[in-house]
Amino acid sequence: MGVEEREHIRRSLFLPLYFTVISLMVPISLWAAWGIYSQPIRYRTLFPHNEARKQAVAGLLLTVLFFIPFFNIWVNDKVLLMLGGLYAFLFVPLTVGLVRPNLLEQQTILFRLQRRLRVVRGHVTANLKQLVRLSCLVLFCVKELLIGLPYFYRHFITFQVLTNQIVFFLLLEKVLCPEEYILSLYVLLLFNILLYVKRGLQERAWARQIFTETSSPDITRLTSTFVAVRMGKAVVMAVVLLTFTFQFQFNDASPPYLYVLSCAAYFLLTEPQLLAEESLTSCTAYFQSDIFEHLEFLYIPLFIRLSLLLSNLSACLLSAPGHPLLAMIALYTNLYIPISRLSAEVLTPLEQEMKGLQSFRQPTKEELAKVGTTCPVCLDMMLVSRITPCGHIFHAHCLRQCRARNNTCPCCRAELIVE
């Protein structure tokens, strides 16, 4: 007889027989245990002592453990072992009475537990009160911070400009070279070091101009040495940072020149120490064009800031799908705050200037040919001019100056009526 045949016989004969016997024996054992437990006088001859009766009842109750193989199909072996141990060593002894708990000891343990619970509850209540007070304090601080931070950010221009540059460099990095890691911070640091070098050169020229007029060569030498050392440190830092950025950051790949040039142009236009708006305004005013009507100090910053806003808006829209949080920050730091500053610093003064000239229209070609192309105030040629209600033609800026002084026509002294 082979192994497979033995296994087949065992499964087909012995296992059903075992489960059949257990199914008959266990209910009978439980019925007998209940009879011995509920009517002990009837079985006094079989079990003269209480301990013997308890042991018999316990033995009959333990026959329930024979049912464990039935549940092996649905329950894990470890769980069955744990349940069987609890039933055999805890439930049956306590039910039959083989183990009698000490009531005094139980009361002592309960008293200790209650006292410990009262102490723990007191500590928890005190800690919860302190936690509530601390939470209220933190919420108050957060509230004041949220209220005061925008005010502080609006009035601290240096921090505002730095934040604007960092956010724009990050946006441009995500758009032009997303594979690079914190390249924007390296580039911004490089630009600031170069700005430090420029300031050192300016200080050196200023110190040389000041101390060449003095008669103390020692002071001149010490000052020149100090400025030279400071400038040398800045140059070394710039060279090291530039070498590190373009040799290690790009990993033998071609550096993103478009990104660096775009960031450089943005840094030149936004850095207050470089005076880009004042320089471009001076260059535009140098040609003495009448197109802006001598309002270059308002039109040039308007064009520059609008171009910066357009650049930030484009970068924000391009990077929003992949970096929504950065785009949301840029909406406040690079769009909302610059628009507020543009409205307060440029648009409002420009609107006031233009409103002051609305009462004076531009002359026609016939009127200009009749009077001439020379301004009576500054004696320069007029390409763009304004005509007064009394029929005289002037430069717009000359007319503004006259109105600011006495609000009368420079030629006939007639009052300039402003509607």
C-alpha positions as CSV (number, residue, x, y, z in Angstrom):
1,M,0.0,0.0,0.0
2,G,1.5,3.3,-1.1
3,V,1.6,6.6,0.7
4,E,-1.0,8.2,-1.5
5,E,-3.4,5.3,-0.8
6,R,-2.8,5.7,3.0
7,E,-3.5,9.4,2.8
8,H,-6.6,8.7,0.8
9,I,-7.9,6.2,3.4
10,R,-7.1,8.6,6.2
11,R,-9.0,11.4,4.6
12,S,-11.9,9.3,3.5
13,L,-12.3,7.1,6.6
14,F,-10.5,8.2,9.7
15,L,-11.2,11.9,9.6
16,P,-14.9,11.6,9.1
17,L,-15.0,9.0,11.9
18,Y,-13.0,11.3,14.2
19,F,-15.3,14.3,13.6
20,T,-18.3,12.1,14.0
21,V,-17.1,10.8,17.4
22,I,-16.2,14.3,18.6
23,S,-19.5,15.7,17.5
24,L,-21.3,13.1,19.6
25,M,-18.9,13.1,22.6
26,V,-18.6,16.8,23.2
27,P,-22.3,17.6,23.6
28,I,-22.7,14.6,25.9
29,S,-19.7,15.8,28.0
30,L,-21.1,19.3,28.2
31,W,-24.5,17.9,29.3
32,A,-22.8,15.8,32.0
33,A,-20.8,18.8,33.2
34,W,-23.9,20.9,33.5
35,G,-25.7,18.1,35.4
36,I,-22.7,17.7,37.9
37,Y,-22.4,21.4,38.3
38,S,-26.1,22.2,38.8
39,Q,-27.0,19.1,40.9
40,P,-24.0,18.2,43.1
41,I,-26.0,16.3,45.7
42,R,-27.2,13.7,43.1
43,Y,-23.6,12.8,42.2
44,R,-22.2,12.9,45.8
45,T,-21.5,9.1,45.8
46,L,-19.4,9.5,42.6
47,F,-17.6,12.6,43.8
48,P,-17.6,12.8,47.6
49,H,-15.3,15.9,47.6
50,N,-16.0,19.2,46.0
51,E,-12.5,19.3,44.5
52,A,-13.1,16.0,42.8
53,R,-16.4,17.3,41.4
54,K,-14.8,20.5,40.2
55,Q,-12.0,18.5,38.5
56,A,-14.6,16.3,36.8
57,V,-16.5,19.3,35.5
58,A,-13.3,20.9,34.3
59,G,-12.3,17.7,32.5
60,L,-15.7,17.5,30.8
61,L,-15.5,21.2,29.8
62,L,-12.1,20.7,28.3
63,T,-13.5,18.3,25.7
64,V,-14.6,21.5,23.8
65,L,-10.9,21.8,22.7
66,F,-11.5,18.8,20.4
67,F,-13.5,21.1,18.2
68,I,-10.4,23.2,17.4
69,P,-9.5,21.2,14.3
70,F,-12.9,22.2,12.8
71,F,-11.9,25.9,12.8
72,N,-8.4,25.3,11.3
73,I,-9.7,26.0,7.9
74,W,-10.9,29.6,8.6
75,V,-8.7,30.7,11.5
76,N,-4.9,30.9,11.8
77,D,-3.1,28.3,13.9
78,K,-1.6,30.9,16.3
79,V,-4.9,32.4,16.9
80,L,-6.5,29.0,17.6
81,L,-3.6,28.2,20.0
82,M,-4.1,31.5,21.9
83,L,-7.8,31.0,22.1
84,G,-7.5,27.4,23.3
85,G,-4.9,28.5,26.0
86,L,-7.2,31.2,27.3
87,Y,-10.1,28.8,27.4
88,A,-8.2,26.0,29.1
89,F,-6.1,28.0,31.6
90,L,-8.4,31.0,32.4
91,F,-12.0,30.5,31.5
92,V,-12.5,26.9,32.7
93,P,-10.6,27.3,36.1
94,L,-12.5,30.5,36.9
95,T,-15.9,29.0,35.9
96,V,-15.5,25.8,37.8
97,G,-14.0,27.4,40.9
98,L,-10.6,25.8,40.9
99,V,-9.1,29.3,41.2
100,R,-10.7,31.6,43.7
101,P,-9.8,35.3,43.4
102,N,-8.8,37.1,46.5
103,L,-11.5,39.8,47.0
104,L,-9.3,41.9,49.4
105,E,-6.5,41.9,46.9
106,Q,-8.9,42.8,44.1
107,Q,-10.2,45.7,46.2
108,T,-6.7,46.9,46.9
109,I,-5.8,46.7,43.2
110,L,-9.0,48.6,42.2
111,F,-8.3,51.2,44.9
112,R,-4.8,51.7,43.6
113,L,-6.0,51.9,40.0
114,Q,-8.6,54.5,40.9
115,R,-6.1,56.6,42.8
116,R,-3.7,56.4,39.9
117,L,-6.5,57.3,37.5
118,R,-7.4,60.4,39.6
119,V,-3.7,61.5,39.5
120,V,-3.4,60.9,35.8
121,R,-6.7,62.7,35.2
122,G,-5.5,65.7,37.2
123,H,-2.2,65.8,35.2
124,V,-4.1,65.4,31.9
125,T,-6.5,68.2,32.9
126,A,-3.7,70.5,33.9
127,N,-1.7,69.8,30.7
128,L,-4.8,70.3,28.6
129,K,-5.4,73.7,30.1
130,Q,-1.8,74.6,29.5
131,L,-2.1,73.3,25.9
132,V,-5.2,75.3,25.3
133,R,-3.5,78.5,26.7
134,L,-0.4,77.8,24.5
135,S,-2.6,77.1,21.5
136,C,-4.4,80.4,22.0
137,L,-1.1,82.2,22.3
138,V,0.2,80.6,19.2
139,L,-3.0,81.4,17.3
140,F,-2.7,85.0,18.5
141,C,0.9,85.2,17.3
142,V,0.1,83.6,14.0
143,K,-2.8,86.1,13.6
144,E,-0.6,89.1,14.3
145,L,2.1,87.7,12.1
146,L,-0.3,87.2,9.2
147,I,-1.6,90.8,9.7
148,G,1.9,92.4,10.2
149,L,3.9,90.4,7.6
150,P,2.2,92.0,4.6
151,Y,2.7,95.4,6.1
152,F,6.4,94.6,6.8
153,Y,6.8,93.1,3.4
154,R,5.3,96.1,1.6
155,H,7.6,98.6,3.4
156,F,10.8,96.7,3.5
157,I,11.9,97.3,-0.1
158,T,15.2,95.5,0.1
159,F,13.6,92.2,1.3
160,Q,10.8,92.7,-1.2
161,V,13.3,93.0,-4.1
162,L,15.3,90.0,-2.9
163,T,12.2,87.8,-2.6
164,N,11.1,88.9,-6.0
165,Q,14.4,87.9,-7.6
166,I,14.5,84.6,-5.9
167,V,11.0,83.6,-6.9
168,F,11.5,84.7,-10.5
169,F,14.8,82.8,-10.8
170,L,13.1,79.7,-9.4
171,L,10.2,80.1,-11.9
172,L,12.6,80.5,-14.8
173,E,14.6,77.5,-13.6
174,K,11.6,75.3,-13.6
175,V,10.7,76.5,-17.1
176,L,14.1,76.7,-18.9
177,C,16.2,74.1,-17.1
178,P,14.1,71.9,-14.8
179,E,16.8,69.2,-14.7
180,E,19.2,71.6,-12.8
181,Y,19.1,71.6,-9.0
182,I,19.0,75.0,-7.2
183,L,20.8,76.6,-10.1
184,S,18.8,79.8,-9.4
185,L,20.4,80.3,-6.0
186,Y,23.9,79.9,-7.4
187,V,23.2,82.4,-10.1
188,L,21.6,84.9,-7.7
189,L,24.6,84.5,-5.3
190,L,27.0,85.1,-8.3
191,F,25.2,88.3,-9.2
192,N,25.3,89.6,-5.7
193,I,29.0,88.9,-5.5
194,L,29.6,90.8,-8.7
195,L,27.5,93.6,-7.3
196,Y,29.8,93.5,-4.2
197,V,32.8,93.8,-6.5
198,K,31.2,96.8,-8.3
199,R,30.5,98.5,-5.0
200,G,34.1,97.8,-3.9
201,L,35.4,99.5,-7.1
202,Q,33.2,102.5,-6.5
203,E,34.4,102.8,-2.9
204,R,38.0,102.6,-4.0
205,A,37.5,105.4,-6.6
206,W,35.7,107.5,-4.0
207,A,38.3,106.9,-1.4
208,R,41.1,107.8,-3.8
209,Q,39.3,111.0,-4.8
210,I,38.8,112.0,-1.2
211,F,42.2,111.2,0.3
212,T,44.2,112.5,-2.6
213,E,43.1,115.9,-1.5
214,T,44.5,115.3,2.0
215,S,48.1,115.7,3.1
216,S,48.4,112.4,5.0
217,P,49.9,109.6,2.9
218,D,49.4,107.1,5.7
219,I,45.7,107.5,5.8
220,T,45.6,107.3,2.0
221,R,47.7,104.1,1.9
222,L,45.6,102.4,4.7
223,T,42.4,103.2,3.0
224,S,43.6,102.1,-0.4
225,T,44.9,98.8,1.1
226,F,41.6,98.2,2.9
227,V,39.5,98.8,-0.2
228,A,41.9,96.7,-2.3
229,V,41.8,93.7,0.1
230,R,38.0,93.9,0.2
231,M,37.8,94.0,-3.6
232,G,40.3,91.1,-3.9
233,K,38.2,89.0,-1.6
234,A,35.1,89.7,-3.7
235,V,36.9,88.9,-6.9
236,V,38.2,85.6,-5.5
237,M,34.7,84.7,-4.2
238,A,33.2,85.5,-7.6
239,V,35.8,83.4,-9.5
240,V,35.4,80.4,-7.2
241,L,31.6,80.6,-7.4
242,L,31.6,80.9,-11.1
243,T,34.0,78.0,-11.5
244,F,32.0,75.8,-9.1
245,T,28.7,76.7,-10.9
246,F,29.8,76.1,-14.4
247,Q,32.1,73.1,-13.8
248,F,30.3,71.1,-11.2
249,Q,26.7,72.1,-11.4
250,F,26.2,71.4,-15.1
251,N,28.1,68.0,-15.0
252,D,30.1,68.5,-18.3
253,A,26.9,69.7,-20.0
254,S,26.5,73.0,-21.8
255,P,25.4,75.7,-19.3
256,P,22.0,77.2,-19.9
257,Y,23.1,80.5,-21.4
258,L,19.6,81.6,-22.1
259,Y,18.7,81.2,-18.4
260,V,21.8,83.0,-17.2
261,L,21.3,85.9,-19.6
262,S,17.6,86.2,-18.7
263,C,18.4,86.2,-15.0
264,A,21.1,88.8,-15.6
265,A,18.7,91.1,-17.4
266,Y,16.1,90.7,-14.7
267,F,18.7,91.4,-12.0
268,L,19.9,94.5,-13.8
269,L,16.4,95.9,-14.1
270,T,15.2,95.1,-10.5
271,E,18.3,95.7,-8.3
272,P,17.9,99.2,-6.7
273,Q,21.7,99.7,-6.3
274,L,22.2,99.4,-10.1
275,L,19.8,102.3,-10.8
276,A,18.6,100.8,-14.1
277,E,15.4,103.0,-14.2
278,E,17.3,106.2,-13.5
279,S,20.0,105.3,-16.1
280,L,17.5,104.5,-18.9
281,T,15.5,107.6,-18.0
282,S,18.6,109.8,-18.3
283,C,19.6,108.2,-21.6
284,T,16.1,108.8,-23.0
285,A,16.0,112.4,-21.7
286,Y,19.4,113.0,-23.3
287,F,17.9,112.8,-26.8
288,Q,15.3,115.5,-25.8
289,S,12.4,113.8,-27.5
290,D,9.0,115.4,-27.3
291,I,7.2,112.1,-27.6
292,F,7.0,111.6,-23.8
293,E,6.4,115.3,-23.2
294,H,9.2,115.3,-20.7
295,L,7.5,112.6,-18.7
296,E,10.3,110.0,-19.2
297,F,10.8,109.7,-15.5
298,L,7.3,108.1,-15.4
299,Y,7.1,106.4,-18.8
300,I,10.4,104.6,-18.7
301,P,9.7,103.0,-15.2
302,L,6.2,102.1,-16.5
303,F,7.6,100.3,-19.6
304,I,10.3,98.5,-17.5
305,R,7.9,97.4,-14.8
306,L,5.3,96.3,-17.3
307,S,7.9,94.1,-19.1
308,L,8.9,92.6,-15.8
309,L,5.3,91.9,-14.9
310,L,4.8,90.3,-18.3
311,S,7.9,88.1,-17.8
312,N,6.7,87.0,-14.3
313,L,3.2,86.3,-15.6
314,S,4.6,84.1,-18.5
315,A,7.0,82.2,-16.2
316,C,4.2,81.7,-13.6
317,L,1.8,80.3,-16.2
318,L,4.4,78.0,-17.7
319,S,5.5,76.6,-14.3
320,A,2.0,76.4,-12.7
321,P,1.1,72.8,-13.9
322,G,4.2,71.3,-12.3
323,H,4.7,73.6,-9.4
324,P,1.4,75.1,-8.3
325,L,2.7,76.2,-4.8
326,L,5.5,78.2,-6.3
327,A,3.1,79.8,-8.8
328,M,0.8,80.8,-6.0
329,I,3.7,82.5,-4.1
330,A,4.7,84.3,-7.3
331,L,1.2,85.6,-7.7
332,Y,1.7,87.6,-4.5
333,T,5.4,88.4,-4.5
334,N,6.0,89.0,-8.2
335,L,2.6,90.2,-9.5
336,Y,0.4,91.6,-6.7
337,I,3.0,93.6,-4.8
338,P,4.7,95.0,-8.0
339,I,1.3,96.0,-9.4
340,S,0.5,97.8,-6.2
341,R,3.9,99.6,-6.3
342,L,3.4,100.4,-10.0
343,S,0.0,101.9,-9.3
344,A,1.3,104.0,-6.3
345,E,4.7,105.1,-7.7
346,V,4.0,105.4,-11.5
347,L,0.4,105.2,-12.6
348,T,-1.0,107.6,-10.0
349,P,1.5,110.4,-10.7
350,L,1.2,109.8,-14.5
351,E,-2.5,110.0,-14.3
352,Q,-2.3,113.3,-12.4
353,E,0.1,114.7,-15.0
354,M,-2.1,113.6,-17.9
355,K,-5.2,114.9,-16.2
356,G,-3.5,118.3,-15.9
357,L,-3.0,118.4,-19.6
358,Q,-6.4,117.2,-20.6
359,S,-7.7,120.8,-20.8
360,F,-5.0,121.6,-23.4
361,R,-5.4,119.8,-26.7
362,Q,-2.7,119.3,-29.2
363,P,-2.7,121.9,-32.0
364,T,-3.5,121.0,-35.6
365,K,-1.0,121.4,-38.4
366,E,-2.6,124.7,-39.5
367,E,-2.4,126.1,-36.1
368,L,1.1,125.0,-35.6
369,A,2.2,126.4,-39.0
370,K,0.5,129.7,-38.2
371,V,2.2,130.2,-34.9
372,G,5.5,128.5,-35.6
373,T,7.4,125.5,-34.3
374,T,9.4,127.4,-31.7
375,C,8.3,127.3,-28.1
376,P,8.0,130.8,-26.6
377,V,9.2,129.7,-23.2
378,C,12.3,127.5,-24.0
379,L,12.8,128.6,-27.6
380,D,13.3,125.0,-28.7
381,M,11.6,123.3,-31.6
382,M,8.2,121.8,-30.8
383,L,7.4,118.3,-32.2
384,V,4.6,117.6,-29.7
385,S,2.9,120.6,-28.2
386,R,-0.2,121.9,-26.4
387,I,-2.5,124.9,-27.2
388,T,-4.0,127.0,-24.5
389,P,-7.6,128.4,-24.6
390,C,-6.1,131.8,-25.5
391,G,-4.5,130.3,-28.7
392,H,-0.8,130.1,-27.7
393,I,1.2,127.0,-28.2
394,F,3.9,125.7,-25.8
395,H,5.7,122.6,-24.9
396,A,3.7,120.4,-22.6
397,H,6.4,120.5,-19.9
398,C,6.8,124.3,-20.3
399,L,3.0,124.6,-19.9
400,R,3.1,122.5,-16.8
401,Q,5.8,124.6,-15.2
402,C,3.8,127.8,-16.0
403,R,0.7,126.3,-14.4
404,A,2.6,125.3,-11.4
405,R,3.9,128.9,-10.8
406,N,0.9,131.2,-11.4
407,N,-1.6,129.4,-13.7
408,T,-1.4,132.1,-16.4
409,C,-0.4,132.1,-20.0
410,P,3.3,133.2,-20.4
411,C,2.4,135.3,-23.5
412,C,-0.8,137.1,-22.7
413,R,-1.1,136.5,-18.9
414,A,-4.6,135.1,-19.5
415,E,-5.8,132.6,-16.8
416,L,-5.4,129.0,-17.8
417,I,-8.8,127.5,-17.1
418,V,-8.7,123.8,-16.1
419,E,-12.0,122.0,-16.6
